[in-house]
Amino acid sequence: MSNNRKRVTYPIQGIPTCGQNYLGFLQLFAAVALYGMGVANVLGQSYPSKPIRLIVPSAPGGSPDFHARLIAIELSRQMGQSVVVDNRAGASGIIGLEVIAKAAPDGYTLGYSPFNFITNSIVFAKLPYDAAKDFQPVVLQNTGANLLAVTPTLPVHSVQELVEYARAQPGKLSYGTLGGGASTLLAIELFKIMTNTQIVQVSYKSVQQAITDTIAGQVQIICDNMPSISPHVRAGRLRALGITTLKRSLAMPDIPTIAEAGLPGFEVATSSGYLLPARTPHDIVLRLNSEINKALSSAAVSEKFAANGTVIAGGTPEQFAEFLRRETTKWAGVIKAAGIKPQ
C-alpha cells in the first residue's frame, strides 16, 4: 500500500484552515467575544432572579429590625423579588455579621450594618471575620440619637438629678446593655466617666429584654436608639431624661440634649447601613446602592424614619466606606478613654 496518499483535513465549521483568509478568523473571534459580553450583560440585568436574604444581626423588635423591615418592603416592591429579613441575634451582633461575611458574594445575602459593626473591632480582641477585608460597604442608611431613659419609679426627672442620685448611692443603680461595642454600653460608660459615678452594667442578649427589665424596675437605666425607646416614653412606661446628640430631635423636641442638661460636650451619635460580602460584583453593589437610596427617599420610609428621630443619610459605597474608617478612629479614642479593655 502506498504511503504517498494526500492528507485530507476536515476543518471545524466556521474556523478557517491555514489556506483561508486569517481575517475571517479575527472577525469570528470578535463576534464570539461580543456575543459573550452580551450574554454577561443580560445575566447582569436579570439580577435579582430569586429572593434576597437580609441579615439583621439583632433580635426582632429593635430599631435595626424596624429599619431593615421598612427597607425590605420597599426593595421587594422596587426590584420585583422578595427581600426576606433574617434575624441573627447574639454576641453583640457578631453572629449575624459572621453570616454576612461568609455568605456567597453573589448579591443574594445583604447585611444590615449596626452601630457596633464599627466598635466590635475595637472592643473584641478576636473576631470570626475581618471588618476591613470581609465586607463590601453598600450605603450609609442613617445617623441617629440614643435616648437616655429611666424606670418611672426612680425619683429623678432630669440628667442633673440622675447624676446627684448616682453620686449619693454609688453602685446602687444599674443599666441594661447588649455589652460589647453597643451604643447602649458606650453611652452610659461615657456618662459615668464625665460624671464620676458608679453605675452597674447588666448585659442582655437583646435590647428588648433590657427595655422590659427597665420598665419593670429590675434595672433602672437604659440608653438605646430612639425607635426602640420613644414608644415606651410616649406610653409613660419609661421616663426620658436626655438625647445623646448635640442637637435636639425633631421627633421629640421637648427633650433636652444631655449636653445642654448638664454635661457640656457629651455626644453619642449612632449610625447604620448595609453591607455585602467582599468580592461581590461591582455592578450588583451599585444596583443595591441605587435601590436602597431610592427606598430611603420614598415617603413610606422617610416619614417613618423622621417620626422616630432618625436622620436619613444615603450616598455612595465609597462615602460609606470612608464614614466607617472615620468613625472607627473616633470610637477607638472614646473606648480607650473609657478604659474599656478588649474582650
N, C-alpha and C positions, 0 to 999 in steps of 0.2 A: 504493500500500500504506500502511496506517495505521501511524503511529509511536506510537499510544497503547495498544499492547498491554501487558498487565500483565506485569511482570518476574517470572520464577519463579526461585527459588533452590533449590539441591539441597544440603542440609546433609550434612556428613560424619557417618556414623553414630556416635552417642554424643556428639557435640558440639552443644549447643543453638544455635538461631538466636536472633536478638535478641528474638523473640517468646516464647521459652521461659523457664522459671524459671532464673535465674542460679545459684540454689543448687545445682541439679543439676550445673552445670559445676564448681563448687567441690568437690562430692562426688567427681566423676570425677577431678579433678586430684589430690585427696588419695589416691584409690585407686591411681592410677598411681604416685605418689611412694612409697607404701608397698610397692607391688609391686617398684619399683626397689631399694628398701632391702633387700627380701627376697632379690632376686637377688644383690645385692652380698654379703649375709651368707652365702648359700650358697657363692658363689665363694670367700669368705674361709675358710670352713670346709673347702673342698676342698684347701687348701694342706697339704702339697705334693702336686701331681699328677704330678710327674716327679722323676727323681733330682736330688739336691743335690750340687754340687761343693764340696769343702772344700779351699781353697788353703792349703798349708803352705809358707811362704817359706824352706824349707831342704831339704837332701837327705834321702833315706830313711836311717833308722838312728839318728838322734839323738833326744834327748828330745822335741823338738817333734813329730817324726813318731810317736814312741811314744805320746805323749799323744793326738794327733789321731786315730790309728787306733783307740784304745780308745773314744774318744767317738763316732767314726763308726759303729762296730759297734753301740753302744747306740742311737744316734739312728735308725739304719736299722731296728732292731727296734721301737723305740717308735713311729716315725712311719709305718711301712709303705712307705717308699721308700728306695732305695739312697742312701747318702751316700758319695761316692767321693772319696778323698784324691788330690789333685793336687799333687805336689811341684814347686815352682818355686824352685830354689836359686840363689844368687849375689848378689853385690853387697850383702852384709850384710843380706839379706832384702828389699832394695829392689825386686828384680824381682818377687817374689811379691806384695809389698804394693801395687805399682802395678797388678797384675792385679786385685786386690780392689777398689781404689779406682775403677777404670774399668769394672767389671762392671755389668751392668744391675741396678738396685735392685729386684729382684723376689723376693728371698729364695732364689734358686737358686744363688747364689755366696756361700758363707760363708767367712770367712777366719780363720786362726789368727793370733793376735797374739803374736809372740815378745817377749822382753825388749827387743831392740833396736828394736822399734817405738817405744819411749819415747825411746831415746837417739839414734836416727838423725837426728831433727830438731835435735839439738844438735851432733852431730859432722860433719854434712854441710851445706855452705853452700847446696846446691841439690838439691832432690828433685823427682821427677816427680809428686808428689802433695802435698797439704796435710794433714798429720797431724791438724790440728784441725778441718778442714772436710770432708774427703772420706770420712770413716768414721763409722759408727754403732756405738758400743760395745754389745755384747750382754751379756757376762758375764765376770767375772774367774774364771779357771779355778783358778789355784793360785799359791802362793808357794813358793819353794824355795831350796836352798843349792847353791853350787858346791863341788866337791871339788878341793883342791889336791893334785896328784899328780906324781910324778917317774918317770923311767925307772929300772928296778931296778938298772942298772949304775952309777947315780950314787951315790957313797958318802955319802949323807945319809939320816937316818932321822927327822928332826924338823924343825919350822919353824925352830928356832933354828940347827940345823946347816946348813940351806939358806941362811940369812942369812949365816952365817960363811963358808961356801964361796963365795957370790956376792961378798962383800966382798973375799975374798982373791984372787979371779980375775975382776976386773971385765971385762965384755964377753964372757966365755968361754961363759956359759950362754945358752941361747935357749929361747923358749917358743912354742908353737903357738897361733894365734888365727884367728878369722874376720875380724879387723880391724873397722873402723868403730866402731859402738857396742855390739859384742857383749860379753857379760859375760866371755868368755874373755880379752879385752883389758883391760877396765876393772879386773878383779880383780888382774891382775898389775901393771898400771900403778899402782894404789893401793898394792900391796905394795912396789913399787920406791920410791915416794915415802916411805913410812913406814919403810923400812929403809935408805934411801940406798944402793941397789945399782944396778948396771948389768946389765940382762938384755935380750938382743936379741929383738925381735919378728919372728916369721916368720908371714906370712899365708897362709891356705889358703882354698880355695873351700868346703870342707865340714869340719865338726868331726871327721868320721870319718877324714879324711886326716891331720888334726893328731894325733889319738889314735894312729893307726897309726905315724906317724913318731916319736911319743914312745915308744911301745913298742919300736920298733927302735933308739932312741937317736939318731936324726937331729936331734931337738930333745930337750931334757932335761925340760921342764916343761909341764904342761897344767893348766888350771883351768876345768873345764866343769861343766855340770849333773850332778847325781848319777846320774840314769838312764843317762847316756852313759858315765860313768867307773866307777861302782861294780861292774859285772860284770867289768871288767878288773882291778880291785883284788882282788876275791874270787878271781879266777883266778890271781893272782900276776903278771900281766903289767905292772901298774903298782903303785907304792908310794904309798899315801895318806899325806899329812902333816897335813892340817887341813881343817876345814869353814869356809866363809866367813860363815855366820850367827853370831849371838851365842849361840845355843843349840845344843847337840849334836843330831845327828839320831837319832831313834828307830830308824831303819833301820840305822845304823852307830854305835851309842853309844860304842864304844871309841875312836873317832877324835876327838881334841880339836878345839875351835874354834881358829881361827888367833889369835883374841883372847886366849884363855887359854894358848896355846902360846908367847906371847912378844910379841904385838903388840896390846896393850890398845886397844879401840875399833875394831879392824878389822872391817868388816862389808860384805858384798855379798850382798844378797837378791834373787834373780831373781823373775820373775813371767811369767804368760802368760794369755791369754784369747781371746775370739772377737769378731770384727768383721763388720759388713756394710757394703756401700757406703752412703754418705749418701743420704738420701731414700727408703730402704726403708720401706714402710708400717709404721706403728707396731704394728698387730696381728700382723704377721709377726715383728717384733723381739721382741714379748712372747711369741709362741709358741715361738720358738727359745730365748729365755731360759729359759722354763719347761722345755722339753725337755732342755736342757743341764744345768740344775740337777738335774733328775731323774736324768740319766745319771751325774752326778758323785756322787750319793748312792747309786748302785747298788753292790752288793757287787762286781760284776765290775770296776768302775773303782776304787772307793775302796781295795780291798785291794791292787791292783797299784800304785796311786799311793803308798800308805803304805810298801810294801816298798822303794820307791826313794827314800824320804825326801822325798816331795812332799806339801806341806800343801794340801789342797783348800780353796778359798775359796767360790765361788758368790756369789749376791746378785743385785741388780737392775742394769739397764743404767745407771741414774743413779749407783749406787755405783761401778761400774766406770769411768765417765767421770770421777768425782771422784778415784779412785785414779790414773788416768792423769795428770791435772793435777798431783796432789801429787808423784808420782814424777818427772815431768819437771822440776819445780822442784828436787827433791833432787839428781838426777843432773847437772843443769846446774852445780850448785855443785861436785860431785866432779870433773867433767870439766875445769872451769876450774882447780881446784886442781892437777889432774894435768898441766896445761899442754898438754892436747890441743887442737890448733887445728882449726877446721872445715876439712874437705877440699873 
